[in-house]
Structure formats: C-alpha cells, structure tokens
Amino acid sequence: ERLIVIQGQITSGDTSDDFDDLKRYFSKTEWIHLVKAEKVRYRSVRRNHLAMLAIGLNSPVPAFMRKGRPQMDNTAPLFEPSDSEEEDEWTPHLERYTPGRTAVNLKTLYLLRYHQESSRGSLQIPPTDCVCVSGLSKRQWLERRGQTQDLNYQRGKNLRDRTRVSYIEEEEPKDDHFLFCEDCCDFFIGKCELHGAPVFIPDTPAPQGAPDRARLTLPPGLEIKTSGIPGAGLGVFNQGDTVAVGTHYGPYEGENTEKDQAMESGYSWVIYKNRLLDDYIDAKRETYSNWMRYVNCARNEEEQNLVAFQYRGGILYRCCKPIAVGDELLVWYGEEYARDLGICICVCETPEPEDILIKNTSCWKYSKT
Ligand SMILES: C[S@@+](CC[C@H](N)C(=O)[O-])C[C@H]1O[C@@H](n2cnc3c(N)ncnc32)[C@H](O)[C@@H]1O
C-alpha cells in the first residue's frame, strides 16, 4: 500500500509563474542556469516534502531548500543521493505533462499509465502532479506518525493538544482526500491553515431522470448558452458575482459506464480507484447528469479558469482564476483527451512563412476533419 497524494494539472506548457514559489531558494545566477526540467523536479521535490510534513510524516528538508546551503556551481545537483521512490517518480517524459494544478482526464490517464506500466513494469502514479509518494507501508506510516506525536509530547506541548489515543486503527488519508489551496500552492485536508475552509458551491437539487436534469442542477449565478468558442456548442457562463479562486463545483455527475463507452464519449471522466480498478462516469445523457457536462475545454492555459481533480471518489472543478461576470467557465481536459475530441488547443497566430515548419511540429492544432 503506497500513499499517493495526487493533484496536478496537465498543461501544455509552463509559465514562469509556475515556478515563483521556487525562486526564493536560488540566487539569480543559479536560477537562470536551471533548465525547465530541473525546475520541474525541484518543484516536485518541494511539494512532496511539504505534503509529507502536512500529513505528519518526518521529511528531511531537501538540500536545495536549506538556508545557508553552499552556492550551486552548475554541476552539483542540489539533491542528496537518495534511493527513495519519491525522487524516482520523476522522469523526463512526465515533463510534457507539466505538473501544475490538476487532472484526471480519461485518455491521458491511460496513456500515461500505459507509459509507466510498460517502462517500469507496474502501475505507479496517475498523470497528475504527484505531490507525495511516501512509499511507506501502512504500518511504517502509522509508526512514523506515532514517533512524530511522541516528539511533540517531549517538546512540552500542552497535553490537551495531544492526539487522543484511539484503539481503532487510524484511517490513512487516501490519494484523493487532499484539496489544494491556490494561494499557498499547497495541499491540505479539511481546511487550509492560512485561508480556512474551501468554498463548495452545491448544485441545485433536481430528480434523476427528469428531462433536462443537467440544466436544472445549475447553481444560481451560472447560465448555459452558446459557447464563446466557435463550434463548441453550448457552454457555461458566470452571470453572477465574480467567482473567487478556490471555489469548488461538483461532483461531476453522470452514469457509470464501461471503459470502451467512456473512451468514445466527450462527456466522460475516469475515476481512479486503485491500482487495478477505475470507474468511468459518462454525462452524455442530460437526464442523468449535472450542469458540469456543459463546461467546455479551454484551448490553452491562459483560457483555463477551472481545474478538474479527483476528490473523495468524485470529480470536482476548482476555480484557479477569478471568473468575472460574462466569462465562460473553461476547464482543461488534458492534451490527449482534447486532441482526441478534435479540440483546437492552441490559438496560433498566422505563421510567418519561415516559421511554418517549426510551428507545424510544435503547435497542437487539431481539427475533426
Ligand atoms: C463536456 S462537453 C461540453 C459541452 C458541449 N459543448 C455541449 O454543447 O454539450 C465536451 C464537448 O464539447 C465540445 N468542446 C468542448 N470544448 C471545446 C473546444 N475548446 N473546442 C471545440 N469543441 C469543444 C466537444 O465537442 C466536446 O466533445
């Protein structure tokens, strides 16, 4: 049993902002010498470290995060040699699925898992930003938690602060029990230490099987109308107050279906259950789904204002950019899935003749024809 905390976004590319929380660990010179792959890796290591601390595990501070560490000479890695699985998780091919904020989309999941299974011999992680992969058995995890609690006690913490002794085995946090604070760029369970409890916007209740049920479930302030994306059909728009970053919608509702059917549907998500099992949810039928089926796919990172992620066995959309009145809600499906659905996932400027060759290879532009 491995403890895997997942949450991340499959994006087509990084923006420098993705690395803002890393800059403080490096001098200017060090920073400009880091290549993107290194930044991605440092970010993953930092997140793993923070997530492990957050759940009470004893995680040594990674070398590059230590105050007063020696300056990097551009050859020495800032990681200590380690055979921990945590560091093994990163592989260059993951860079394409740049970790950021989310993702549990159907086809990318399969592609990535296939990739990993075939290259490593077993299923390891979903194609998401893997924040904490402790690699501990449940027994080890509980033992280490116990040690941490004892330490607190020795340091003279108030006895009232001590975790109550329970003879029922503690429930191990599951992969999808974590939420993400967009302000702290960190994961939390329950509520963020700094920003408090997350906001969840419930659906308007509507009976299963009602004609047009999906529309009826629309929360107040949202509206379904023709999408601003040419040819995308209907979409969901905000007609109320600005939706704040960190607002959660969902879960996504639909019918449980088989893999093959889900793969064919433009309304499906996969729900990761365990190494052997996935659930497939298809919102094709309006009578058995909710309004989230109408949310379209962003064409690029700039456009995306919602992040899809798995939480407690369901798919939620979290607002990652303020959604002003009149704005369309747009989630990122993941590159592969978007491509399979024939979605144009970049807005290309008219290329200069000499750029055509390069743009043709680097720009993901697909059409159904
Ligand atoms: C989950 S549905 C979204 C709601 C859909 N627009 C409708 O009217 O029912 C996904 C489908 O919407 C369309 N779609 C979503 N995002 C799109 C985009 N960026 N460009 C073109 N079509 C898109 C595709 O046909 C896709 O299969």
The ligand as an SDF file (V2000), in Angstrom:
LIG
                    3D

 27 29  0  0  0  0  0  0  0  0999 V2000
  -18.2370   18.0920  -21.9110 C   0  0  0  0  0  0  0  0  0  0  0  0
  -18.8440   18.5490  -23.4660 S   0  0  0  0  0  0  0  0  0  0  0  0
  -19.0360   20.2730  -23.2920 C   0  0  0  0  0  0  0  0  0  0  0  0
  -20.4360   20.7350  -23.6370 C   0  0  0  0  0  0  0  0  0  0  0  0
  -20.7520   20.7660  -25.0830 C   0  0  0  0  0  0  0  0  0  0  0  0
  -20.2140   21.9790  -25.6770 N   0  0  0  0  0  0  0  0  0  0  0  0
  -22.2450   20.6740  -25.3470 C   0  0  0  0  0  0  0  0  0  0  0  0
  -22.8080   21.5420  -26.0250 O   0  0  0  0  0  0  0  0  0  0  0  0
  -22.8810   19.7590  -24.8640 O   0  0  0  0  0  0  0  0  0  0  0  0
  -17.4620   18.3120  -24.4770 C   0  0  0  0  0  0  0  0  0  0  0  0
  -17.7050   18.5180  -25.9340 C   0  0  0  0  0  0  0  0  0  0  0  0
  -17.8270   19.9010  -26.2040 O   0  0  0  0  0  0  0  0  0  0  0  0
  -17.0640   20.2420  -27.3430 C   0  0  0  0  0  0  0  0  0  0  0  0
  -15.9620   21.0990  -26.9210 N   0  0  0  0  0  0  0  0  0  0  0  0
  -15.5580   21.3230  -25.6560 C   0  0  0  0  0  0  0  0  0  0  0  0
  -14.5570   22.1900  -25.6190 N   0  0  0  0  0  0  0  0  0  0  0  0
  -14.2970   22.5320  -26.8970 C   0  0  0  0  0  0  0  0  0  0  0  0
  -13.3460   23.4020  -27.5290 C   0  0  0  0  0  0  0  0  0  0  0  0
  -12.4680   24.0820  -26.8370 N   0  0  0  0  0  0  0  0  0  0  0  0
  -13.3780   23.4960  -28.8610 N   0  0  0  0  0  0  0  0  0  0  0  0
  -14.2710   22.8050  -29.5920 C   0  0  0  0  0  0  0  0  0  0  0  0
  -15.1970   21.9750  -29.0730 N   0  0  0  0  0  0  0  0  0  0  0  0
  -15.2010   21.8310  -27.7300 C   0  0  0  0  0  0  0  0  0  0  0  0
  -16.5320   18.9570  -27.9300 C   0  0  0  0  0  0  0  0  0  0  0  0
  -17.4740   18.5260  -28.8880 O   0  0  0  0  0  0  0  0  0  0  0  0
  -16.5480   18.0360  -26.7500 C   0  0  0  0  0  0  0  0  0  0  0  0
  -16.7280   16.7010  -27.1440 O   0  0  0  0  0  0  0  0  0  0  0  0
  1  2  1  0
  2  3  1  0
  2 10  1  0
  3  4  1  0
  4  5  1  0
  5  6  1  0
  5  7  1  0
  7  8  2  0
  7  9  1  0
 10 11  1  0
 11 12  1  0
 11 26  1  0
 12 13  1  0
 13 14  1  0
 13 24  1  0
 14 15  1  0
 14 23  1  0
 15 16  2  0
 16 17  1  0
 17 18  1  0
 17 23  2  0
 18 19  1  0
 18 20  2  0
 20 21  1  0
 21 22  2  0
 22 23  1  0
 24 25  1  0
 24 26  1  0
 26 27  1  0
M  CHG  2   2   1   9  -1
M  END
$$$$
